[in-house]
Amino acid sequence: MSITQQYLLDTYRARQHGDPTPPAPGTHDWQAMRELADHRRFRATLTARPARGRGRDRGRIRAALARLFGR
């Protein structure tokens, strides 16, 4: 059964029971990815490892752009 077929079946069942319809597949994917990254940073902090994430990447991007275009 594909994701679309499962979604249609869940929607049909929800309507039969008067429940709200489930969100469409892929609706909350980006939010889930952000939450996963936040959780990984949190776990890294608990284990006393350096948290890697957006701050570190921004510095690398700025350094690469400075090398590319010069100041």
C-alpha positions as CSV (number, residue, x, y, z in Angstrom):
1,M,0.0,0.0,0.0
2,S,1.4,3.4,-0.9
3,I,1.4,6.5,1.2
4,T,-1.3,8.0,-0.8
5,Q,-3.6,5.0,-0.5
6,Q,-3.0,4.8,3.3
7,Y,-3.8,8.6,3.5
8,L,-7.1,8.1,1.6
9,L,-8.0,5.1,3.7
10,D,-7.3,7.1,6.9
11,T,-9.3,10.1,5.6
12,Y,-12.3,7.8,4.8
13,R,-12.2,6.2,8.2
14,A,-11.9,9.6,10.0
15,R,-15.0,10.8,8.1
16,Q,-16.9,7.7,9.0
17,H,-16.2,8.2,12.7
18,G,-16.6,12.0,12.7
19,D,-12.9,12.6,13.6
20,P,-10.8,15.3,12.0
21,T,-9.0,14.3,8.9
22,P,-5.2,13.6,9.2
23,P,-2.7,15.9,7.6
24,A,-1.7,15.2,4.1
25,P,1.6,13.3,3.6
26,G,4.6,15.6,3.6
27,T,2.8,18.5,5.3
28,H,5.0,18.5,8.4
29,D,8.3,17.1,7.0
30,W,10.4,20.3,7.4
31,Q,9.1,20.8,11.0
32,A,10.0,17.3,11.9
33,M,13.5,17.7,10.4
34,R,14.0,20.9,12.4
35,E,12.9,19.2,15.6
36,L,15.3,16.3,14.9
37,A,18.2,18.7,14.5
38,D,17.2,20.5,17.7
39,H,17.0,17.2,19.6
40,R,20.5,16.2,18.3
41,R,22.0,19.5,19.5
42,F,20.3,19.0,22.9
43,R,21.7,15.5,23.2
44,A,25.1,16.7,22.3
45,T,24.9,19.3,25.0
46,L,23.9,16.7,27.6
47,T,26.9,14.5,26.7
48,A,29.3,17.5,26.8
49,R,30.1,17.4,23.1
50,P,30.2,20.5,21.0
51,A,26.8,21.1,19.5
52,R,27.1,21.4,15.7
53,G,24.6,23.3,13.8
54,R,23.6,26.5,12.2
55,G,26.1,28.8,14.0
56,R,29.1,26.7,12.9
57,D,27.8,26.5,9.3
58,R,27.4,30.2,9.0
59,G,31.0,30.8,9.9
60,R,32.1,28.3,7.2
61,I,29.9,29.9,4.6
62,R,31.1,33.4,5.4
63,A,34.8,32.2,5.2
64,A,34.2,30.5,1.9
65,L,32.5,33.6,0.5
66,A,35.3,35.8,1.8
67,R,37.9,33.6,0.0
68,L,35.8,33.6,-3.1
69,F,35.1,37.3,-3.4
70,G,37.8,38.7,-1.3
71,R,37.2,41.6,1.1
